[in-house]
């Protein structure tokens, strides 16, 4: 018996699928890359992320977490980053802390549109650090678990 392959013109699923993205970044490797390419930080990180990193006790660790979160977000959307050069979305996804110090994502117009098109609410972000490596997990849930907007999307 052969398996039936769904047609590409099949209707979209009635319910959006949740998305999960995970990424790890070596802080020391990122620091070396930023040192070798001085303009790279301006392509990868927003001014607010760079300022928060500069004020941090361990700047490379903070930037590694930011980059991991950005990549985890686009993976959760099923998009991925542009492998051939700087990706415009990197500056439209910003890691920020809420009033309680909980990390979340502040989204620009393009990522917000992508969430709405897919019927997804605001992203949920979890960050961890161990041995110089930053880990980020982003979860996207269907429905109105916080409509994506310009504000920091934190629980």
C-alpha positions in Angstrom: 0.0 0.0 0.0 1.4 3.4 -0.9 1.2 6.4 1.3 -1.0 9.3 0.1 1.0 12.5 -0.4 -1.1 15.6 0.5 -1.7 18.0 -2.3 0.1 21.4 -2.0 -3.3 23.0 -2.6 -4.8 21.4 0.5 -6.5 23.8 2.8 -4.6 25.2 5.8 -5.2 23.4 9.1 -8.2 24.6 11.1 -6.0 25.3 14.1 -2.5 26.9 13.9 0.3 24.6 15.1 2.4 25.7 18.0 6.1 26.4 17.3 9.2 25.7 19.3 12.7 26.9 18.6 15.9 26.1 20.4 19.4 27.5 19.9 22.7 27.5 21.7 25.5 30.0 21.2 29.1 29.8 22.5 29.8 33.2 24.1 33.6 33.1 23.6 33.2 32.2 19.9 30.7 35.1 19.4 33.0 37.5 21.3 35.9 36.6 19.0 33.8 37.0 15.9 32.6 40.4 17.1 36.2 41.5 17.8 37.3 40.3 14.3 34.4 42.1 12.6 33.8 45.4 14.5 30.7 46.4 12.5 29.0 43.0 13.1 27.5 44.0 16.5 25.4 46.7 14.7 24.0 44.2 12.3 23.2 41.5 14.9 22.0 43.5 17.9 19.7 46.5 18.5 21.2 49.6 20.2 19.3 48.6 23.4 20.8 45.1 23.4 24.3 46.5 22.9 23.8 49.0 25.7 22.5 46.4 28.1 25.4 44.1 27.2 27.9 46.9 27.8 26.4 47.5 31.2 26.5 43.8 32.0 29.3 42.1 34.1 29.7 39.6 31.3 28.9 41.3 28.0 29.6 38.3 25.7 27.3 36.1 27.8 24.5 38.7 27.4 25.0 39.0 23.6 25.2 35.2 23.2 21.8 34.9 24.9 20.3 37.6 22.7 21.5 35.9 19.5 20.3 32.5 20.7 16.9 34.0 21.4 16.7 35.6 18.0 17.6 32.4 16.2 15.2 30.4 18.4 12.4 32.7 17.5 12.8 32.4 13.8 13.2 28.6 14.1 9.9 28.5 16.1 8.3 30.2 13.1 9.8 27.7 10.8 11.7 30.4 9.0 15.4 30.2 9.8 17.9 33.0 9.4 19.4 34.0 6.0 22.6 31.9 5.8 24.2 34.0 3.1 24.5 37.3 5.0 23.0 39.6 7.6 19.3 39.0 8.1 17.0 42.0 8.5 15.0 40.2 11.1 17.9 40.3 13.5 17.1 43.9 14.4 13.4 43.3 14.5 13.6 40.8 17.3 15.0 42.3 20.5 15.6 40.6 23.8 14.3 42.8 26.7 13.6 42.4 30.3 10.2 43.2 31.9 9.8 45.2 35.1 10.5 42.0 37.1 13.6 41.1 35.1 11.9 38.3 33.1 13.3 38.1 29.6 11.0 38.5 26.6 11.0 39.5 23.0 10.1 42.9 21.6 9.1 42.5 18.0 9.2 44.7 15.0 6.5 44.9 12.3 7.6 41.9 10.1 7.8 39.4 13.0 4.4 40.6 14.4 2.8 40.2 10.9 4.3 36.7 10.7 2.8 35.7 14.0 -0.6 37.1 13.1 -0.6 35.3 9.7 0.0 32.0 11.5 -2.6 32.7 14.1 0.0 32.8 16.9 0.1 34.9 20.0 3.1 36.6 21.8 6.2 34.4 22.1 7.4 32.9 25.3 11.2 33.0 25.9 13.4 30.9 28.3 17.1 31.6 28.6 19.9 29.6 30.3 23.6 29.8 30.6 26.2 27.1 31.4 29.9 26.9 30.9 30.1 30.0 28.6 27.2 28.7 26.4 23.8 30.4 26.2 20.6 28.4 25.5 17.4 30.0 24.3 14.0 28.3 23.9 11.1 30.1 22.2 7.6 28.8 22.3 4.7 30.0 20.1 1.2 29.1 21.0 -1.9 29.4 18.8 -4.7 31.8 19.9 -4.8 34.9 21.9 -2.1 34.2 24.6 -1.1 37.8 24.3 -1.5 39.5 20.9 1.9 40.3 19.4 2.5 44.1 19.6 5.4 46.6 19.9 5.8 46.1 23.6 8.0 43.5 25.2 6.1 40.3 24.9 6.5 38.8 28.4 4.2 36.5 30.4 
